[in-house]
Amino acid sequence: MTEGKSGKRLYRSTTNKQVSGVCGGIAEYMGWDPTVVRVGWVLLTLFTGMFPGVIGYLVLAVVVPAAPSGG
């Protein structure tokens, strides 16, 4: 979303995606395993009554741009 001091940006992943690439993009940005991010999202969604996790995912899928190709 915004560039930090390292110059990296948050993008939806175009290579490591299951639905829209949100969890894959977060994992790439943070340097984490995508499975950890996906499991964390599922647990967050289940333990908060579904609504916040689903709405948050949909918002990120719309707001976060897809990774540029070739870069």
mmCIF file of the N, C-alpha and C atoms, coordinates in Angstrom:
data_MODEL
# 
_entry.id   MODEL 
# 
loop_
_atom_site.group_PDB 
_atom_site.id 
_atom_site.type_symbol 
_atom_site.label_atom_id 
_atom_site.label_alt_id 
_atom_site.label_comp_id 
_atom_site.label_asym_id 
_atom_site.label_entity_id 
_atom_site.label_seq_id 
_atom_site.pdbx_PDB_ins_code 
_atom_site.Cartn_x 
_atom_site.Cartn_y 
_atom_site.Cartn_z 
_atom_site.occupancy 
_atom_site.B_iso_or_equiv 
_atom_site.pdbx_formal_charge 
_atom_site.auth_seq_id 
_atom_site.auth_comp_id 
_atom_site.auth_asym_id 
_atom_site.auth_atom_id 
_atom_site.pdbx_PDB_model_num 
ATOM 1   N N  . MET A 1 1  ? 0.827   -1.168  0.000   1.00 0.00 ? 1  MET A N  1 
ATOM 2   C CA . MET A 1 1  ? 0.000   0.000   0.000   1.00 0.00 ? 1  MET A CA 1 
ATOM 3   C C  . MET A 1 1  ? 0.878   1.240   0.000   1.00 0.00 ? 1  MET A C  1 
ATOM 4   N N  . THR A 1 2  ? 1.746   1.390   0.978   1.00 0.00 ? 2  THR A N  1 
ATOM 5   C CA . THR A 1 2  ? 2.684   2.499   0.948   1.00 0.00 ? 2  THR A CA 1 
ATOM 6   C C  . THR A 1 2  ? 4.087   1.930   0.976   1.00 0.00 ? 2  THR A C  1 
ATOM 7   N N  . GLU A 1 3  ? 4.999   2.694   0.431   1.00 0.00 ? 3  GLU A N  1 
ATOM 8   C CA . GLU A 1 3  ? 6.384   2.237   0.422   1.00 0.00 ? 3  GLU A CA 1 
ATOM 9   C C  . GLU A 1 3  ? 7.027   2.534   1.758   1.00 0.00 ? 3  GLU A C  1 
ATOM 10  N N  . GLY A 1 4  ? 7.698   1.536   2.295   1.00 0.00 ? 4  GLY A N  1 
ATOM 11  C CA . GLY A 1 4  ? 8.441   1.723   3.524   1.00 0.00 ? 4  GLY A CA 1 
ATOM 12  C C  . GLY A 1 4  ? 9.862   2.134   3.196   1.00 0.00 ? 4  GLY A C  1 
ATOM 13  N N  . LYS A 1 5  ? 10.719  2.120   4.193   1.00 0.00 ? 5  LYS A N  1 
ATOM 14  C CA . LYS A 1 5  ? 12.118  2.491   3.982   1.00 0.00 ? 5  LYS A CA 1 
ATOM 15  C C  . LYS A 1 5  ? 12.815  1.520   3.051   1.00 0.00 ? 5  LYS A C  1 
ATOM 16  N N  . SER A 1 6  ? 12.366  0.252   3.037   1.00 0.00 ? 6  SER A N  1 
ATOM 17  C CA . SER A 1 6  ? 13.006  -0.733  2.175   1.00 0.00 ? 6  SER A CA 1 
ATOM 18  C C  . SER A 1 6  ? 12.534  -0.624  0.734   1.00 0.00 ? 6  SER A C  1 
ATOM 19  N N  . GLY A 1 7  ? 11.479  0.166   0.476   1.00 0.00 ? 7  GLY A N  1 
ATOM 20  C CA . GLY A 1 7  ? 10.990  0.363   -0.876  1.00 0.00 ? 7  GLY A CA 1 
ATOM 21  C C  . GLY A 1 7  ? 10.052  -0.727  -1.359  1.00 0.00 ? 7  GLY A C  1 
ATOM 22  N N  . LYS A 1 8  ? 9.692   -1.680  -0.515  1.00 0.00 ? 8  LYS A N  1 
ATOM 23  C CA . LYS A 1 8  ? 8.790   -2.725  -0.983  1.00 0.00 ? 8  LYS A CA 1 
ATOM 24  C C  . LYS A 1 8  ? 7.343   -2.316  -0.745  1.00 0.00 ? 8  LYS A C  1 
ATOM 25  N N  . ARG A 1 9  ? 6.472   -2.830  -1.596  1.00 0.00 ? 9  ARG A N  1 
ATOM 26  C CA . ARG A 1 9  ? 5.046   -2.504  -1.535  1.00 0.00 ? 9  ARG A CA 1 
ATOM 27  C C  . ARG A 1 9  ? 4.228   -3.777  -1.369  1.00 0.00 ? 9  ARG A C  1 
ATOM 28  N N  . LEU A 1 10 ? 3.042   -3.600  -0.843  1.00 0.00 ? 10 LEU A N  1 
ATOM 29  C CA . LEU A 1 10 ? 2.119   -4.719  -0.686  1.00 0.00 ? 10 LEU A CA 1 
ATOM 30  C C  . LEU A 1 10 ? 1.307   -4.871  -1.962  1.00 0.00 ? 10 LEU A C  1 
ATOM 31  N N  . TYR A 1 11 ? 1.381   -6.052  -2.561  1.00 0.00 ? 11 TYR A N  1 
ATOM 32  C CA . TYR A 1 11 ? 0.616   -6.391  -3.750  1.00 0.00 ? 11 TYR A CA 1 
ATOM 33  C C  . TYR A 1 11 ? -0.100  -7.710  -3.523  1.00 0.00 ? 11 TYR A C  1 
ATOM 34  N N  . ARG A 1 12 ? -1.191  -7.922  -4.255  1.00 0.00 ? 12 ARG A N  1 
ATOM 35  C CA . ARG A 1 12 ? -1.793  -9.249  -4.295  1.00 0.00 ? 12 ARG A CA 1 
ATOM 36  C C  . ARG A 1 12 ? -0.893  -10.114 -5.157  1.00 0.00 ? 12 ARG A C  1 
ATOM 37  N N  . SER A 1 13 ? -0.634  -11.327 -4.708  1.00 0.00 ? 13 SER A N  1 
ATOM 38  C CA . SER A 1 13 ? 0.243   -12.216 -5.451  1.00 0.00 ? 13 SER A CA 1 
ATOM 39  C C  . SER A 1 13 ? -0.453  -12.715 -6.712  1.00 0.00 ? 13 SER A C  1 
ATOM 40  N N  . THR A 1 14 ? 0.292   -12.762 -7.794  1.00 0.00 ? 14 THR A N  1 
ATOM 41  C CA . THR A 1 14 ? -0.256  -13.334 -9.025  1.00 0.00 ? 14 THR A CA 1 
ATOM 42  C C  . THR A 1 14 ? 0.236   -14.762 -9.231  1.00 0.00 ? 14 THR A C  1 
ATOM 43  N N  . THR A 1 15 ? 1.224   -15.175 -8.445  1.00 0.00 ? 15 THR A N  1 
ATOM 44  C CA . THR A 1 15 ? 1.760   -16.528 -8.590  1.00 0.00 ? 15 THR A CA 1 
ATOM 45  C C  . THR A 1 15 ? 1.392   -17.440 -7.421  1.00 0.00 ? 15 THR A C  1 
ATOM 46  N N  . ASN A 1 16 ? 1.222   -16.878 -6.247  1.00 0.00 ? 16 ASN A N  1 
ATOM 47  C CA . ASN A 1 16 ? 0.943   -17.675 -5.054  1.00 0.00 ? 16 ASN A CA 1 
ATOM 48  C C  . ASN A 1 16 ? -0.445  -17.317 -4.541  1.00 0.00 ? 16 ASN A C  1 
ATOM 49  N N  . LYS A 1 17 ? -1.461  -17.744 -5.290  1.00 0.00 ? 17 LYS A N  1 
ATOM 50  C CA . LYS A 1 17 ? -2.808  -17.367 -4.890  1.00 0.00 ? 17 LYS A CA 1 
ATOM 51  C C  . LYS A 1 17 ? -3.736  -18.569 -4.922  1.00 0.00 ? 17 LYS A C  1 
ATOM 52  N N  . GLN A 1 18 ? -4.713  -18.541 -4.042  1.00 0.00 ? 18 GLN A N  1 
ATOM 53  C CA . GLN A 1 18 ? -5.746  -19.552 -4.021  1.00 0.00 ? 18 GLN A CA 1 
ATOM 54  C C  . GLN A 1 18 ? -7.066  -18.947 -4.493  1.00 0.00 ? 18 GLN A C  1 
ATOM 55  N N  . VAL A 1 19 ? -7.379  -17.739 -4.028  1.00 0.00 ? 19 VAL A N  1 
ATOM 56  C CA . VAL A 1 19 ? -8.609  -17.064 -4.433  1.00 0.00 ? 19 VAL A CA 1 
ATOM 57  C C  . VAL A 1 19 ? -8.250  -15.795 -5.206  1.00 0.00 ? 19 VAL A C  1 
ATOM 58  N N  . SER A 1 20 ? -7.780  -14.775 -4.500  1.00 0.00 ? 20 SER A N  1 
ATOM 59  C CA . SER A 1 20 ? -7.429  -13.537 -5.203  1.00 0.00 ? 20 SER A CA 1 
ATOM 60  C C  . SER A 1 20 ? -5.988  -13.108 -4.963  1.00 0.00 ? 20 SER A C  1 
ATOM 61  N N  . GLY A 1 21 ? -5.235  -13.853 -4.177  1.00 0.00 ? 21 GLY A N  1 
ATOM 62  C CA . GLY A 1 21 ? -3.834  -13.541 -3.954  1.00 0.00 ? 21 GLY A CA 1 
ATOM 63  C C  . GLY A 1 21 ? -3.553  -12.659 -2.757  1.00 0.00 ? 21 GLY A C  1 
ATOM 64  N N  . VAL A 1 22 ? -4.569  -12.380 -1.926  1.00 0.00 ? 22 VAL A N  1 
ATOM 65  C CA . VAL A 1 22 ? -4.374  -11.503 -0.768  1.00 0.00 ? 22 VAL A CA 1 
ATOM 66  C C  . VAL A 1 22 ? -3.423  -12.145 0.243   1.00 0.00 ? 22 VAL A C  1 
ATOM 67  N N  . CYS A 1 23 ? -3.699  -13.360 0.657   1.00 0.00 ? 23 CYS A N  1 
ATOM 68  C CA . CYS A 1 23 ? -2.836  -14.025 1.654   1.00 0.00 ? 23 CYS A CA 1 
ATOM 69  C C  . CYS A 1 23 ? -1.436  -14.268 1.092   1.00 0.00 ? 23 CYS A C  1 
ATOM 70  N N  . GLY A 1 24 ? -1.361  -14.654 -0.179  1.00 0.00 ? 24 GLY A N  1 
ATOM 71  C CA . GLY A 1 24 ? -0.057  -14.843 -0.810  1.00 0.00 ? 24 GLY A CA 1 
ATOM 72  C C  . GLY A 1 24 ? 0.734   -13.554 -0.879  1.00 0.00 ? 24 GLY A C  1 
ATOM 73  N N  . GLY A 1 25 ? 0.053   -12.453 -1.166  1.00 0.00 ? 25 GLY A N  1 
ATOM 74  C CA . GLY A 1 25 ? 0.715   -11.154 -1.220  1.00 0.00 ? 25 GLY A CA 1 
ATOM 75  C C  . GLY A 1 25 ? 1.209   -10.702 0.145   1.00 0.00 ? 25 GLY A C  1 
ATOM 76  N N  . ILE A 1 26 ? 0.393   -10.918 1.177   1.00 0.00 ? 26 ILE A N  1 
ATOM 77  C CA . ILE A 1 26 ? 0.820   -10.581 2.539   1.00 0.00 ? 26 ILE A CA 1 
ATOM 78  C C  . ILE A 1 26 ? 2.021   -11.421 2.928   1.00 0.00 ? 26 ILE A C  1 
ATOM 79  N N  . ALA A 1 27 ? 1.995   -12.694 2.589   1.00 0.00 ? 27 ALA A N  1 
ATOM 80  C CA . ALA A 1 27 ? 3.117   -13.583 2.908   1.00 0.00 ? 27 ALA A CA 1 
ATOM 81  C C  . ALA A 1 27 ? 4.390   -13.139 2.200   1.00 0.00 ? 27 ALA A C  1 
ATOM 82  N N  . GLU A 1 28 ? 4.285   -12.779 0.944   1.00 0.00 ? 28 GLU A N  1 
ATOM 83  C CA . GLU A 1 28 ? 5.461   -12.307 0.204   1.00 0.00 ? 28 GLU A CA 1 
ATOM 84  C C  . GLU A 1 28 ? 6.001   -11.017 0.808   1.00 0.00 ? 28 GLU A C  1 
ATOM 85  N N  . TYR A 1 29 ? 5.110   -10.106 1.176   1.00 0.00 ? 29 TYR A N  1 
ATOM 86  C CA . TYR A 1 29 ? 5.519   -8.830  1.757   1.00 0.00 ? 29 TYR A CA 1 
ATOM 87  C C  . TYR A 1 29 ? 6.229   -9.026  3.092   1.00 0.00 ? 29 TYR A C  1 
ATOM 88  N N  . MET A 1 30 ? 5.685   -9.916  3.930   1.00 0.00 ? 30 MET A N  1 
ATOM 89  C CA . MET A 1 30 ? 6.245   -10.131 5.265   1.00 0.00 ? 30 MET A CA 1 
ATOM 90  C C  . MET A 1 30 ? 7.403   -11.134 5.269   1.00 0.00 ? 30 MET A C  1 
ATOM 91  N N  . GLY A 1 31 ? 7.578   -11.877 4.185   1.00 0.00 ? 31 GLY A N  1 
ATOM 92  C CA . GLY A 1 31 ? 8.620   -12.893 4.133   1.00 0.00 ? 31 GLY A CA 1 
ATOM 93  C C  . GLY A 1 31 ? 8.229   -14.157 4.893   1.00 0.00 ? 31 GLY A C  1 
ATOM 94  N N  . TRP A 1 32 ? 6.941   -14.423 4.959   1.00 0.00 ? 32 TRP A N  1 
ATOM 95  C CA . TRP A 1 32 ? 6.421   -15.580 5.684   1.00 0.00 ? 32 TRP A CA 1 
ATOM 96  C C  . TRP A 1 32 ? 5.963   -16.654 4.719   1.00 0.00 ? 32 TRP A C  1 
ATOM 97  N N  . ASP A 1 33 ? 5.729   -17.835 5.267   1.00 0.00 ? 33 ASP A N  1 
ATOM 98  C CA . ASP A 1 33 ? 5.153   -18.936 4.507   1.00 0.00 ? 33 ASP A CA 1 
ATOM 99  C C  . ASP A 1 33 ? 3.672   -18.612 4.257   1.00 0.00 ? 33 ASP A C  1 
ATOM 100 N N  . PRO A 1 34 ? 3.194   -18.717 3.028   1.00 0.00 ? 34 PRO A N  1 
ATOM 101 C CA . PRO A 1 34 ? 1.795   -18.400 2.739   1.00 0.00 ? 34 PRO A CA 1 
ATOM 102 C C  . PRO A 1 34 ? 0.806   -19.275 3.507   1.00 0.00 ? 34 PRO A C  1 
ATOM 103 N N  . THR A 1 35 ? 1.199   -20.507 3.814   1.00 0.00 ? 35 THR A N  1 
ATOM 104 C CA . THR A 1 35 ? 0.311   -21.389 4.572   1.00 0.00 ? 35 THR A CA 1 
ATOM 105 C C  . THR A 1 35 ? 0.039   -20.824 5.955   1.00 0.00 ? 35 THR A C  1 
ATOM 106 N N  . VAL A 1 36 ? 1.037   -20.228 6.576   1.00 0.00 ? 36 VAL A N  1 
ATOM 107 C CA . VAL A 1 36 ? 0.864   -19.623 7.901   1.00 0.00 ? 36 VAL A CA 1 
ATOM 108 C C  . VAL A 1 36 ? -0.138  -18.475 7.819   1.00 0.00 ? 36 VAL A C  1 
ATOM 109 N N  . VAL A 1 37 ? -0.034  -17.648 6.794   1.00 0.00 ? 37 VAL A N  1 
ATOM 110 C CA . VAL A 1 37 ? -0.955  -16.518 6.634   1.00 0.00 ? 37 VAL A CA 1 
ATOM 111 C C  . VAL A 1 37 ? -2.370  -17.027 6.391   1.00 0.00 ? 37 VAL A C  1 
ATOM 112 N N  . ARG A 1 38 ? -2.514  -18.045 5.555   1.00 0.00 ? 38 ARG A N  1 
ATOM 113 C CA . ARG A 1 38 ? -3.847  -18.588 5.265   1.00 0.00 ? 38 ARG A CA 1 
ATOM 114 C C  . ARG A 1 38 ? -4.485  -19.212 6.499   1.00 0.00 ? 38 ARG A C  1 
ATOM 115 N N  . VAL A 1 39 ? -3.713  -19.990 7.244   1.00 0.00 ? 39 VAL A N  1 
ATOM 116 C CA . VAL A 1 39 ? -4.243  -20.604 8.470   1.00 0.00 ? 39 VAL A CA 1 
ATOM 117 C C  . VAL A 1 39 ? -4.615  -19.512 9.475   1.00 0.00 ? 39 VAL A C  1 
ATOM 118 N N  . GLY A 1 40 ? -3.786  -18.482 9.589   1.00 0.00 ? 40 GLY A N  1 
ATOM 119 C CA . GLY A 1 40 ? -4.096  -17.371 10.486  1.00 0.00 ? 40 GLY A CA 1 
ATOM 120 C C  . GLY A 1 40 ? -5.373  -16.665 10.083  1.00 0.00 ? 40 GLY A C  1 
ATOM 121 N N  . TRP A 1 41 ? -5.573  -16.464 8.777   1.00 0.00 ? 41 TRP A N  1 
ATOM 122 C CA . TRP A 1 41 ? -6.795  -15.825 8.307   1.00 0.00 ? 41 TRP A CA 1 
ATOM 123 C C  . TRP A 1 41 ? -8.020  -16.682 8.604   1.00 0.00 ? 41 TRP A C  1 
ATOM 124 N N  . VAL A 1 42 ? -7.905  -17.992 8.375   1.00 0.00 ? 42 VAL A N  1 
ATOM 125 C CA . VAL A 1 42 ? -9.027  -18.897 8.659   1.00 0.00 ? 42 VAL A CA 1 
ATOM 126 C C  . VAL A 1 42 ? -9.361  -18.864 10.144  1.00 0.00 ? 42 VAL A C  1 
ATOM 127 N N  . LEU A 1 43 ? -8.355  -18.936 11.008  1.00 0.00 ? 43 LEU A N  1 
ATOM 128 C CA . LEU A 1 43 ? -8.608  -18.901 12.451  1.00 0.00 ? 43 LEU A CA 1 
ATOM 129 C C  . LEU A 1 43 ? -9.224  -17.568 12.865  1.00 0.00 ? 43 LEU A C  1 
ATOM 130 N N  . LEU A 1 44 ? -8.706  -16.478 12.364  1.00 0.00 ? 44 LEU A N  1 
ATOM 131 C CA . LEU A 1 44 ? -9.273  -15.164 12.663  1.00 0.00 ? 44 LEU A CA 1 
ATOM 132 C C  . LEU A 1 44 ? -10.741 -15.094 12.234  1.00 0.00 ? 44 LEU A C  1 
ATOM 133 N N  . THR A 1 45 ? -11.007 -15.597 11.047  1.00 0.00 ? 45 THR A N  1 
ATOM 134 C CA . THR A 1 45 ? -12.367 -15.570 10.523  1.00 0.00 ? 45 THR A CA 1 
ATOM 135 C C  . THR A 1 45 ? -13.307 -16.427 11.369  1.00 0.00 ? 45 THR A C  1 
ATOM 136 N N  . LEU A 1 46 ? -12.868 -17.617 11.730  1.00 0.00 ? 46 LEU A N  1 
ATOM 137 C CA . LEU A 1 46 ? -13.715 -18.507 12.533  1.00 0.00 ? 46 LEU A CA 1 
ATOM 138 C C  . LEU A 1 46 ? -13.962 -17.960 13.937  1.00 0.00 ? 46 LEU A C  1 
ATOM 139 N N  . PHE A 1 47 ? -12.932 -17.418 14.562  1.00 0.00 ? 47 PHE A N  1 
ATOM 140 C CA . PHE A 1 47 ? -13.054 -16.975 15.948  1.00 0.00 ? 47 PHE A CA 1 
ATOM 141 C C  . PHE A 1 47 ? -13.664 -15.582 16.100  1.00 0.00 ? 47 PHE A C  1 
ATOM 142 N N  . THR A 1 48 ? -13.865 -14.869 14.997  1.00 0.00 ? 48 THR A N  1 
ATOM 143 C CA . THR A 1 48 ? -14.503 -13.554 15.095  1.00 0.00 ? 48 THR A CA 1 
ATOM 144 C C  . THR A 1 48 ? -15.900 -13.562 14.490  1.00 0.00 ? 48 THR A C  1 
ATOM 145 N N  . GLY A 1 49 ? -16.449 -14.736 14.274  1.00 0.00 ? 49 GLY A N  1 
ATOM 146 C CA . GLY A 1 49 ? -17.814 -14.821 13.775  1.00 0.00 ? 49 GLY A CA 1 
ATOM 147 C C  . GLY A 1 49 ? -17.944 -14.631 12.277  1.00 0.00 ? 49 GLY A C  1 
ATOM 148 N N  . MET A 1 50 ? -16.917 -14.929 11.521  1.00 0.00 ? 50 MET A N  1 
ATOM 149 C CA . MET A 1 50 ? -16.904 -14.909 10.061  1.00 0.00 ? 50 MET A CA 1 
ATOM 150 C C  . MET A 1 50 ? -16.896 -13.500 9.448   1.00 0.00 ? 50 MET A C  1 
ATOM 151 N N  . PHE A 1 51 ? -17.711 -12.613 9.927   1.00 0.00 ? 51 PHE A N  1 
ATOM 152 C CA . PHE A 1 51 ? -17.921 -11.315 9.280   1.00 0.00 ? 51 PHE A CA 1 
ATOM 153 C C  . PHE A 1 51 ? -16.640 -10.495 9.121   1.00 0.00 ? 51 PHE A C  1 
ATOM 154 N N  . PRO A 1 52 ? -15.862 -10.238 10.176  1.00 0.00 ? 52 PRO A N  1 
ATOM 155 C CA . PRO A 1 52 ? -14.664 -9.388  9.997   1.00 0.00 ? 52 PRO A CA 1 
ATOM 156 C C  . PRO A 1 52 ? -13.630 -9.978  9.038   1.00 0.00 ? 52 PRO A C  1 
ATOM 157 N N  . GLY A 1 53 ? -13.418 -11.277 9.110   1.00 0.00 ? 53 GLY A N  1 
ATOM 158 C CA . GLY A 1 53 ? -12.429 -11.901 8.234   1.00 0.00 ? 53 GLY A CA 1 
ATOM 159 C C  . GLY A 1 53 ? -12.828 -11.861 6.776   1.00 0.00 ? 53 GLY A C  1 
ATOM 160 N N  . VAL A 1 54 ? -14.097 -12.145 6.504   1.00 0.00 ? 54 VAL A N  1 
ATOM 161 C CA . VAL A 1 54 ? -14.579 -12.144 5.120   1.00 0.00 ? 54 VAL A CA 1 
ATOM 162 C C  . VAL A 1 54 ? -14.597 -10.723 4.561   1.00 0.00 ? 54 VAL A C  1 
ATOM 163 N N  . ILE A 1 55 ? -15.121 -9.781  5.329   1.00 0.00 ? 55 ILE A N  1 
ATOM 164 C CA . ILE A 1 55 ? -15.172 -8.393  4.864   1.00 0.00 ? 55 ILE A CA 1 
ATOM 165 C C  . ILE A 1 55 ? -13.754 -7.846  4.679   1.00 0.00 ? 55 ILE A C  1 
ATOM 166 N N  . GLY A 1 56 ? -12.860 -8.134  5.619   1.00 0.00 ? 56 GLY A N  1 
ATOM 167 C CA . GLY A 1 56 ? -11.476 -7.678  5.495   1.00 0.00 ? 56 GLY A CA 1 
ATOM 168 C C  . GLY A 1 56 ? -10.806 -8.227  4.258   1.00 0.00 ? 56 GLY A C  1 
ATOM 169 N N  . TYR A 1 57 ? -11.032 -9.506  3.969   1.00 0.00 ? 57 TYR A N  1 
ATOM 170 C CA . TYR A 1 57 ? -10.447 -10.124 2.785   1.00 0.00 ? 57 TYR A CA 1 
ATOM 171 C C  . TYR A 1 57 ? -10.986 -9.459  1.520   1.00 0.00 ? 57 TYR A C  1 
ATOM 172 N N  . LEU A 1 58 ? -12.293 -9.241  1.470   1.00 0.00 ? 58 LEU A N  1 
ATOM 173 C CA . LEU A 1 58 ? -12.892 -8.610  0.295   1.00 0.00 ? 58 LEU A CA 1 
ATOM 174 C C  . LEU A 1 58 ? -12.383 -7.186  0.094   1.00 0.00 ? 58 LEU A C  1 
ATOM 175 N N  . VAL A 1 59 ? -12.236 -6.445  1.176   1.00 0.00 ? 59 VAL A N  1 
ATOM 176 C CA . VAL A 1 59 ? -11.710 -5.076  1.080   1.00 0.00 ? 59 VAL A CA 1 
ATOM 177 C C  . VAL A 1 59 ? -10.278 -5.107  0.545   1.00 0.00 ? 59 VAL A C  1 
ATOM 178 N N  . LEU A 1 60 ? -9.451  -5.992  1.090   1.00 0.00 ? 60 LEU A N  1 
ATOM 179 C CA . LEU A 1 60 ? -8.071  -6.082  0.617   1.00 0.00 ? 60 LEU A CA 1 
ATOM 180 C C  . LEU A 1 60 ? -8.005  -6.533  -0.843  1.00 0.00 ? 60 LEU A C  1 
ATOM 181 N N  . ALA A 1 61 ? -8.886  -7.431  -1.233  1.00 0.00 ? 61 ALA A N  1 
ATOM 182 C CA . ALA A 1 61 ? -8.902  -7.899  -2.631  1.00 0.00 ? 61 ALA A CA 1 
ATOM 183 C C  . ALA A 1 61 ? -9.220  -6.758  -3.594  1.00 0.00 ? 61 ALA A C  1 
ATOM 184 N N  . VAL A 1 62 ? -10.001 -5.791  -3.139  1.00 0.00 ? 62 VAL A N  1 
ATOM 185 C CA . VAL A 1 62 ? -10.359 -4.655  -3.992  1.00 0.00 ? 62 VAL A CA 1 
ATOM 186 C C  . VAL A 1 62 ? -9.312  -3.547  -3.916  1.00 0.00 ? 62 VAL A C  1 
ATOM 187 N N  . VAL A 1 63 ? -8.787  -3.276  -2.713  1.00 0.00 ? 63 VAL A N  1 
ATOM 188 C CA . VAL A 1 63 ? -7.908  -2.130  -2.494  1.00 0.00 ? 63 VAL A CA 1 
ATOM 189 C C  . VAL A 1 63 ? -6.458  -2.390  -2.885  1.00 0.00 ? 63 VAL A C  1 
ATOM 190 N N  . VAL A 1 64 ? -5.944  -3.570  -2.578  1.00 0.00 ? 64 VAL A N  1 
ATOM 191 C CA . VAL A 1 64 ? -4.531  -3.872  -2.837  1.00 0.00 ? 64 VAL A CA 1 
ATOM 192 C C  . VAL A 1 64 ? -4.372  -4.238  -4.319  1.00 0.00 ? 64 VAL A C  1 
ATOM 193 N N  . PRO A 1 65 ? -3.475  -3.575  -5.019  1.00 0.00 ? 65 PRO A N  1 
ATOM 194 C CA . PRO A 1 65 ? -3.301  -3.870  -6.456  1.00 0.00 ? 65 PRO A CA 1 
ATOM 195 C C  . PRO A 1 65 ? -2.587  -5.200  -6.682  1.00 0.00 ? 65 PRO A C  1 
ATOM 196 N N  . ALA A 1 66 ? -2.829  -5.775  -7.841  1.00 0.00 ? 66 ALA A N  1 
ATOM 197 C CA . ALA A 1 66 ? -2.124  -7.007  -8.222  1.00 0.00 ? 66 ALA A CA 1 
ATOM 198 C C  . ALA A 1 66 ? -0.663  -6.668  -8.499  1.00 0.00 ? 66 ALA A C  1 
ATOM 199 N N  . ALA A 1 67 ? 0.197   -7.627  -8.252  1.00 0.00 ? 67 ALA A N  1 
ATOM 200 C CA . ALA A 1 67 ? 1.626   -7.430  -8.505  1.00 0.00 ? 67 ALA A CA 1 
ATOM 201 C C  . ALA A 1 67 ? 1.866   -7.156  -9.984  1.00 0.00 ? 67 ALA A C  1 
ATOM 202 N N  . PRO A 1 68 ? 2.759   -6.220  -10.277 1.00 0.00 ? 68 PRO A N  1 
ATOM 203 C CA . PRO A 1 68 ? 3.052   -5.953  -11.689 1.00 0.00 ? 68 PRO A CA 1 
ATOM 204 C C  . PRO A 1 68 ? 3.726   -7.158  -12.326 1.00 0.00 ? 68 PRO A C  1 
ATOM 205 N N  . SER A 1 69 ? 3.396   -7.438  -13.552 1.00 0.00 ? 69 SER A N  1 
ATOM 206 C CA . SER A 1 69 ? 4.001   -8.574  -14.229 1.00 0.00 ? 69 SER A CA 1 
ATOM 207 C C  . SER A 1 69 ? 5.410   -8.231  -14.688 1.00 0.00 ? 69 SER A C  1 
ATOM 208 N N  . GLY A 1 70 ? 6.271   -9.231  -14.649 1.00 0.00 ? 70 GLY A N  1 
ATOM 209 C CA . GLY A 1 70 ? 7.643   -9.039  -15.097 1.00 0.00 ? 70 GLY A CA 1 
ATOM 210 C C  . GLY A 1 70 ? 8.533   -8.312  -14.136 1.00 0.00 ? 70 GLY A C  1 
ATOM 211 N N  . GLY A 1 71 ? 8.064   -8.183  -12.862 1.00 0.00 ? 71 GLY A N  1 
ATOM 212 C CA . GLY A 1 71 ? 8.871   -7.382  -11.993 1.00 0.00 ? 71 GLY A CA 1 
ATOM 213 C C  . GLY A 1 71 ? 9.302   -8.012  -10.772 1.00 0.00 ? 71 GLY A C  1 
# 
